Amino acid sequence: MGSFDSGGDCCRNVEAGRIVFSAPSLLSAVIWNAFRFFMTILVVAGLAACAQSPVATNKAQFRSASRKPTAVALHPTKHAPFGTHAASDGLASFYVEGARTASGERFDPHDLTAAHRTLPFGTRLRVTSLATGRSVTVRVNDRGPFVPGRVLDVSYSAADRLGIVARGVAKVKIDVVR
């Protein structure tokens, strides 16, 4: 037959190489395993809460920096009369993405459009690249750029005609046409 061992709090019946646990021992093993499982879940949940990465909350930083709105976009300055914007120069960049412009139009990188911080929507600008000498007439339909030191964002098509796509940024002269 088998031997019967009653050492400790569990009893084992060894018959034909099998160990059979008694009821009190089996109940304590189930409770112990449930406790270990519960503690593992608590530890994993605690680590997951502590390991939250700010990358998921800062996805906007990975978008084009020139299209990132700031307080200027939320509260644009009052539009100045046309006479005060007769001509200016500075750095211009271009952008190729965006669903809607600040004027409410659908953005189209193939249109000859531009983003300016203060000029009224619909203003026509003659933009001349000082590096290439090429010029193009664009229509203001968006706000921006929101990068310090830049005065104008043009669409990809306008940048291509100006010859500034390879550089990304170029010094330009801006004249108000109407």
C-alpha positions in Angstrom: 0.0 0.0 0.0 1.4 3.4 0.8 2.9 5.3 3.5 1.2 8.0 5.4 3.2 11.1 6.5 1.6 13.5 8.8 4.6 15.9 9.2 3.6 19.5 9.6 0.2 20.9 8.5 -0.2 18.7 5.4 -0.7 15.1 5.0 0.7 13.3 2.0 -0.5 9.9 0.8 2.2 8.4 -1.4 0.7 5.6 -3.5 2.3 4.5 -6.7 4.5 7.5 -7.0 1.7 10.1 -6.6 1.4 12.7 -3.9 -2.1 13.5 -2.9 -2.7 16.7 -0.8 -5.3 16.7 1.8 -8.0 19.4 1.9 -6.4 21.8 4.4 -3.1 21.8 2.4 -4.9 22.3 -1.0 -6.9 25.2 0.3 -3.8 27.0 1.7 -2.0 26.4 -1.7 -4.9 28.0 -3.6 -5.1 30.9 -1.2 -1.3 31.4 -1.5 -1.4 31.3 -5.3 -4.3 33.8 -5.4 -2.4 36.1 -3.0 0.8 35.9 -5.2 -1.3 36.6 -8.4 -3.0 39.6 -6.7 0.4 41.0 -5.6 1.9 40.5 -9.0 -1.0 42.5 -10.6 -0.5 45.3 -8.0 3.2 45.5 -8.7 2.7 45.5 -12.5 0.0 48.2 -12.3 2.2 50.3 -10.0 5.1 50.1 -12.3 3.0 50.9 -15.3 1.6 54.0 -13.6 5.1 55.2 -12.6 6.6 54.5 -16.1 4.2 56.7 -18.0 6.3 58.4 -20.7 5.7 62.1 -21.5 6.3 61.1 -25.2 2.7 60.1 -25.6 1.5 63.5 -24.3 3.9 65.5 -26.3 3.3 64.2 -29.8 2.5 67.7 -31.0 6.2 68.5 -30.6 7.1 66.2 -33.4 4.9 68.0 -35.9 6.5 70.7 -38.0 7.8 73.3 -35.6 6.8 76.2 -37.9 3.1 75.1 -37.8 2.9 74.8 -34.0 0.4 77.3 -32.8 1.2 79.6 -29.8 -0.5 82.4 -28.0 -0.2 84.4 -31.2 -2.5 82.0 -33.0 -5.0 82.1 -30.2 -4.9 85.9 -29.9 -3.6 87.4 -33.1 -2.6 91.0 -33.0 -4.8 93.6 -34.7 -4.4 93.8 -38.4 -2.3 96.8 -39.5 -3.3 98.9 -42.5 -1.9 98.0 -45.9 0.4 101.1 -45.9 2.4 99.8 -43.0 3.2 96.6 -44.7 4.6 98.0 -48.0 7.7 95.9 -48.0 9.7 93.8 -45.6 12.3 91.1 -45.6 13.2 88.2 -43.4 13.3 84.4 -43.3 10.6 82.4 -45.0 10.0 78.6 -44.7 7.4 76.3 -46.3 5.0 73.7 -45.1 3.4 70.7 -46.7 0.9 69.5 -44.1 -2.2 70.7 -42.5 -5.9 69.9 -42.8 -7.4 73.4 -42.4 -5.9 76.9 -42.5 -6.7 79.6 -40.0 -9.1 81.2 -42.6 -11.1 77.9 -42.7 -9.9 76.8 -46.1 -8.7 73.3 -46.8 -4.9 73.4 -47.0 -3.6 72.5 -50.5 0.2 72.4 -50.9 -0.2 72.9 -54.7 -1.9 76.4 -54.2 0.3 79.5 -54.1 -0.6 80.5 -50.5 1.2 81.8 -47.4 0.9 82.1 -43.7 1.5 85.5 -42.1 1.0 86.6 -38.5 -0.9 89.8 -39.0 -1.8 90.5 -42.6 -5.5 90.1 -43.5 -6.6 86.9 -45.2 -6.7 87.4 -49.0 -3.8 89.8 -49.1 -1.6 89.2 -52.2 2.1 89.2 -51.6 5.0 89.3 -54.0 7.7 87.1 -52.4 11.2 87.3 -53.9 14.0 84.9 -52.8 17.1 86.9 -52.3 19.3 83.8 -53.0 17.8 82.8 -56.3 16.2 86.0 -57.5 12.9 84.2 -58.3 9.6 85.6 -57.2 6.0 84.4 -56.9 2.7 86.0 -55.9 1.0 84.3 -53.0 -2.3 84.8 -51.1 -2.4 84.9 -47.3 -4.9 82.3 -46.0 -3.2 81.1 -42.8 -1.5 82.3 -39.6 2.1 81.7 -38.9 5.0 81.1 -38.8 5.4 80.4 -35.1 9.1 80.1 -35.1 11.1 83.1 -33.9 12.9 84.9 -36.7 10.7 83.8 -39.5 8.3 86.2 -41.2 6.4 84.0 -43.7 5.4 80.4 -44.3 4.7 79.6 -48.0 3.1 76.5 -49.4 5.2 73.8 -51.0 4.3 74.9 -54.5 5.3 78.5 -53.8 8.6 77.3 -52.2 9.3 75.2 -55.3 8.9 78.1 -57.6 11.1 80.3 -55.4 13.8 77.5 -55.4 13.9 77.2 -51.6 12.7 73.6 -51.2 16.2 72.1 -50.8 17.3 74.7 -48.2 14.0 74.7 -46.3 14.5 78.3 -45.2 15.5 81.3 -47.3 15.8 85.1 -46.9 13.1 86.8 -48.9 11.7 90.2 -49.7 8.0 90.6 -49.3 5.9 93.3 -51.1 2.2 93.7 -50.7 0.5 93.6 -54.1 -3.0 94.3 -52.9 
